[in-house]
């Protein structure tokens, strides 16, 4: 799969593929198609009749999803619900909504832009939470129709939308198998979330409140200059996630990072967070259906076990497969022979072709340098072809006997 540029905004020809989606969903789905400039948006109402807590039948009383599917040739099967911010009074549907959905599409991720109910329409936050949970259930229940893997559906939210996705990560339910509505039978748990200058309101910023071990993997972006969100809430949340053993990543940016900037496309520094998110999704294998596997072996340089350094596996054919690496230090080896590396399954590669690079960092743990510099090896010998291995399902043993001359 070719690598797509991180910020490639374009008018997707979604109207053509959405006709088939509408047909697949059947007559029970209340759907419409509208156009914003050159982008066709296929809108799906979350409830056929009145939504819970509905105060009328106007558009603002009917929460819906705008469906933007990634181009088929780049689609990964991953999907994300996009929750714009606006203080629950309004929704920033451009730079925190449609533009985010288009960017996700350019990365091979299906996007579902959520229009949740808000105070501007006479609703309080509980209605928005109902809409968010229903959106997750709706996509999961219709995953096959959308070309989505039901185990790789995440949420991304900005500001108040970030609060929503954090709430969904804390208050999800498994679904009711006895429900007459098939959508209500499936889980509302996001498989992962990304909270962008949102606030985990289960944290009070003073003490660290524990989180359940079932909390979805979490990616958080904050800035020190944000006048609306104190980053101490994110620091408390990341500590709670760490204590619970939940996969999580936090980025706190300095500089002129005021609130409400969406993708930060005009800032060359804070604008790195979307790339960091994609790397996080790849590292956690959310952009592939393949299961990770453990890898181990022995590394030698000119017949001598490597004392300290890296071994790195980089995917050859699909950049969305997870890379895998480990830093080996013989001084702290706990098992096996000298030079023996081991990458656990949860951090390992997936089946497929990988390039392998070994970085020799040290010959000994002493008080003076043992090498002039780190030495990189991507071939088993100077005149050999680059190291490419075919990672198989199940445990893999890959020994690396390198000749430097």
C-alpha positions, 0 to 999 in steps of 0.5 A: 500500500502506498504511503499517503501524505499526512495532510491530503484534503480532497473531495472524496467520490463518496456518493458512488460508494454510499449508494451501495451502503444505503442499499445494504442498510435497507429500508429501516435506515433513515438516510439522506445525501447532501453536498457540502461544496464538492463533498457528498455526505451520506447522513444516517439517523441514529434512531428511525423514530424519535430519539430518547429524550427528544423534544420534537422532530426538527433536525436538531432533535434527530442526531445523525452520522455523516458517513465518509468511507475511505477509498476502497484501495486504501481502506484499512477496515478501521473506523473512527467516530469524529466528535467536534467540540463547541462546549455542548452549545454548538459544534465546530463541524469544519476544522474539528469535524469534516476536515478531520474526517477527510484527513482520516480517510486519507489515512485509510480510516473510515470516518463517521462525523457525529451530530450529537444533540446540544444545548443550542437545541435545548439539550443537556449533556446526557442526550449527547452521551446517549447519541455517542453510545448509539453511534458506536452501537450503530456502526458496530451493528452495521460493520459489514455494510460499511466494510468496518472491522467491528473490533477496530472502531474508535472515537476521536473528539475535540474539546467538548467532543473530547469529553464525550469520547472520554465519557464513552471510554468510562461508561460503555455497556455491553448491550442487551442481548434481549433487546428488540432493536438489534443495534441495542444488542451490541457493545458501546465500548470504543476499541480505542479513543483519541481525546484532543484538548478534552478533559477526563472529567473523572479526574479532579486534578488533585488526586488520581482516580482509578480507572477500570482495566477494561478502559479502551486504549487512550491517546491524549493531546494537550497544550500548556498554553490552553486557557480552557483545559488544565493539563494536570487533568490529563496527567492524572488520567495518564497515571490512572491508565498506567496503574490499570495497565491500559495502553495509553499515550500522552502528548503535552505541547508547549509554545503557542498552543491555545484551545480549539485548533483542530488538526493544527495544520498551520503550526509546524510543531503542534501540528505533529500530533496527527502523525503521532496518532497514526503512529500510535494506531499502527503500533497498536495494530489498529490498522490491520486485521493481522494478529501480532506474533512473538519473535526471538533469536540470537544476534552475533557480530563477527561471531561474538554475541552482541552486548547491547543494541537494537533489532528493528523489524519494519514492514515492507509491503504495507506501512500500516502494519506495526513495526517491532523493535527491542533494545537488548542489553546483555548486562540485564539479560534475564534468560537465554544465552548472550545475544538472545533477544525476545520481542513479546507478542503484544509488541511483536510484528504481524505475519508478512514481510519485514526488513530487519536492521541491527544497531550495535550500540556497545561492546561492554558496560565500562567507564570509557567508550567501547566503540567509536559510534553505533554501527548499523547493519541491514545486511548479514554481510557487506556484499549480501542483500538487505535482510528481509524476513517472512514473519509467519503466524505463531512464534518466530525464531530469527537468528541474525549472524552478521559479518561486518567485513 
